[in-house]
Amino acid sequence: MYRMMTAKQAMRLAMQSALMMAEAQRVIVLRMAGMAGAWNVTAAEDKRMVAEKAEAAVASGQAMLRAAMAGGSAGAVALAGLKPVRAKTRANASRLTRSGPKLPSKP
């Protein structure tokens, strides 16, 4: 039988989603700055940003399937699906933030 999401799960899902969206926005800004030459990014960053989407989608789907097969509630399934996506956005935001701005060379 279908199990409803608890209030605690709904709040956790909302919080994790908001954090993931904020991190994703930071990643987008830093990658665009890298494309414009204002931020240090690797040459492989363009390929990485495309490939990681499929990897995260597959990992999310697998996590959601495992949670559903284990009899998890709607909240548990949603949180399980968000976890790998959030891990990827958090890692990207941290990695790109550490790379730092591309400063002009001194004459």
N, C-alpha and C positions, 0 to 999 in steps of 0.2 A: 504494500500500500504506500501511497505517496506521503512523505513526511514533510511537513512545513518547515520553513526557515525560522529559527528562533530570533528573538530581538537581538541577542548578543551576536549571532552570526550575521545578521543584517548590518549591524553597526560595524563589525569587523570587516565585512565585505566592502562597505562604503568607504571605510578608512583606507584599506589596502588599495582599493581602486583609485582613490584620490591621490595617494602617494605614487602609485604607478603612473598616473597621468601627468603628475608634476615632473617626475623623473623623465618620462618620455618627452615632455616639452623641452626639458633641459638638453636632452640628447639631440633633439632636432635642431635647437639653436646652435649647439656646439658643432654639430656636423655641417650646418650651413656656413658657420664661420670658417670652418676648415676648408670648405669648397671655395670660399671667397679669399682664402689665403691669410686669414686673420688668426687662425688657431692651428696649433700643431696637431695634425692627424696623420696616420700612416697612409701609404699609397693604397693599401688593401681595404681602407675604410668604406669605400663605395661598394665593393663586393660584399663586405661583411654586413652592411646594413640591409642588403637584399636577402642574403642567405639566412640570416638569423631569424627573419620573420617566419619562414617555413619551419625551421627547427623549433621555435617557440610555439608555433601553432600545433605541431605534432606532439610536443611534450605536454602542452595544455590539454589536448584531446585525450591523450593516454591517461593523464592524471584524473581527468573528469570521469573517464570510463572506469578506472579502478575504484574511484570513490562511489560511483553509482552501483557497480557490481557488488561492493561491500555493503550496500544498503544504506548509504549515506543520505542525509536529508538534502533538500535543494540547496541549502546554504553550504553544506559540506562539499557538495559537488562543485558549486560555483567557486568556493575558496580554493579547492584543489586545482581547478583550472586556472585560476589567477596566479597561483604561486610560482609556476615556472616563468610566466610572462614578467611578473614583478621582479624575479631574480635576475632576469636578463636586462631589464631596464635599469635596475639598481647597479648592476655591474657595469653597464655601458656608461651611465652617468658618472660613476666613480672614475672609471678609466679615462674618459674624455676630459673630465675636470682636472685630473692630474697632469694631463699632457700640456696644459698651459697655453697662453697666447703666443703667437709668433711675433716676436719683437724685432724691430728693425736692427740690422747689424750696425755697429758703430764704425764710423769712418776711420 
